[in-house]
Amino acid sequence: MLALLASLPISAPAFAATVDGAQALARERGCLACHGLLRKQVGPGFAQIAERYRSDAAAPSRLAGKIQGGSVGTWGRVIMPRQPQLSDEEAKALAGWVLSQPPP
């Protein structure tokens, strides 16, 4: 997690605001309709995603891409639909928030 935080080009107060904003964005954009915070619903729980990618330095940008472009097969046969309405900044904020989740 420290590597993730260190890679973010923002201060601690700004990160806290981004975390709060990303969680609100996840609720607003319906992410929680398919993802639980801890466990799988339709797709994996955010804590499960964070656990899988915790040591992957490329995960923030890769997950942001999957959020915007969709994904199939990463977590079985479940389809992650594309979210093209999200800006690059929003997708990066969501990816960083997901990766900041504590272990399940």
C-alpha positions as CSV (number, residue, x, y, z in Angstrom):
1,M,0.0,0.0,0.0
2,L,2.9,2.4,0.7
3,A,4.1,2.0,-2.8
4,L,0.7,2.9,-4.1
5,L,0.5,6.0,-1.9
6,A,4.0,7.0,-2.8
7,S,3.1,6.8,-6.5
8,L,0.2,9.2,-6.1
9,P,1.3,12.8,-6.9
10,I,-0.9,14.3,-4.2
11,S,-0.5,15.4,-0.6
12,A,-2.0,13.5,2.4
13,P,-5.0,15.8,2.8
14,A,-5.6,15.8,-0.9
15,F,-5.4,11.9,-0.9
16,A,-8.0,11.8,1.9
17,A,-10.3,14.0,-0.1
18,T,-9.7,11.8,-3.2
19,V,-10.4,8.7,-1.2
20,D,-13.7,10.1,0.1
21,G,-14.5,11.4,-3.4
22,A,-13.7,8.1,-5.0
23,Q,-15.9,6.2,-2.6
24,A,-18.8,8.6,-3.3
25,L,-18.1,8.2,-7.0
26,A,-18.2,4.4,-6.7
27,R,-21.6,4.7,-5.1
28,E,-22.8,7.3,-7.6
29,R,-21.7,5.4,-10.6
30,G,-23.3,2.1,-9.5
31,C,-20.1,0.2,-8.8
32,L,-21.5,-1.2,-5.6
33,A,-24.4,-2.8,-7.5
34,C,-21.9,-5.5,-8.7
35,H,-19.0,-5.2,-6.3
36,G,-19.1,-5.6,-2.5
37,L,-16.6,-3.9,-0.3
38,L,-15.2,-7.2,1.0
39,R,-16.8,-10.1,-0.9
40,K,-17.9,-11.0,-4.3
41,Q,-21.4,-10.1,-5.4
42,V,-21.6,-10.3,-9.2
43,G,-17.9,-9.2,-9.5
44,P,-15.2,-9.5,-6.9
45,G,-15.2,-7.5,-3.8
46,F,-13.0,-4.4,-3.7
47,A,-10.9,-5.9,-0.9
48,Q,-10.4,-9.0,-3.0
49,I,-9.2,-6.9,-5.9
50,A,-6.8,-5.0,-3.7
51,E,-5.4,-8.3,-2.3
52,R,-4.8,-9.7,-5.7
53,Y,-3.0,-6.6,-7.0
54,R,-1.3,-5.4,-3.8
55,S,2.3,-6.0,-4.9
56,D,1.7,-5.0,-8.6
57,A,3.2,-1.6,-9.3
58,A,1.4,-1.4,-12.6
59,A,-2.0,-2.1,-11.0
60,P,-3.3,1.5,-10.7
61,S,-3.1,2.2,-14.4
62,R,-4.1,-1.3,-15.4
63,L,-7.3,-1.2,-13.2
64,A,-8.2,2.3,-14.4
65,G,-8.0,0.9,-18.0
66,K,-10.2,-2.1,-17.0
67,I,-12.7,0.3,-15.3
68,Q,-13.1,2.4,-18.5
69,G,-12.6,-0.4,-21.1
70,G,-14.2,-3.3,-19.4
71,S,-12.8,-6.8,-18.9
72,V,-13.7,-10.5,-19.3
73,G,-12.0,-13.5,-17.8
74,T,-9.9,-12.0,-15.1
75,W,-12.2,-13.2,-12.3
76,G,-13.9,-16.1,-14.2
77,R,-16.6,-15.8,-16.7
78,V,-18.1,-12.6,-15.3
79,I,-18.0,-9.6,-17.6
80,M,-16.9,-6.2,-16.3
81,P,-18.8,-3.8,-18.5
82,R,-17.1,-0.8,-20.0
83,Q,-17.5,2.5,-18.2
84,P,-16.6,5.0,-20.9
85,Q,-18.5,7.9,-19.2
86,L,-15.7,8.0,-16.6
87,S,-12.9,10.4,-17.2
88,D,-9.3,9.2,-16.9
89,E,-9.0,11.1,-13.6
90,E,-12.2,9.4,-12.2
91,A,-11.0,6.0,-13.3
92,K,-7.6,6.5,-11.7
93,A,-9.2,7.8,-8.5
94,L,-11.5,4.7,-8.4
95,A,-8.6,2.4,-9.1
96,G,-6.5,4.0,-6.3
97,W,-9.4,3.7,-3.9
98,V,-10.1,0.1,-4.7
99,L,-6.4,-0.7,-4.3
100,S,-6.3,1.0,-0.9
101,Q,-8.9,-1.4,0.6
102,P,-7.7,-3.4,3.6
103,P,-7.4,-7.2,3.3
104,P,-10.7,-9.1,3.5
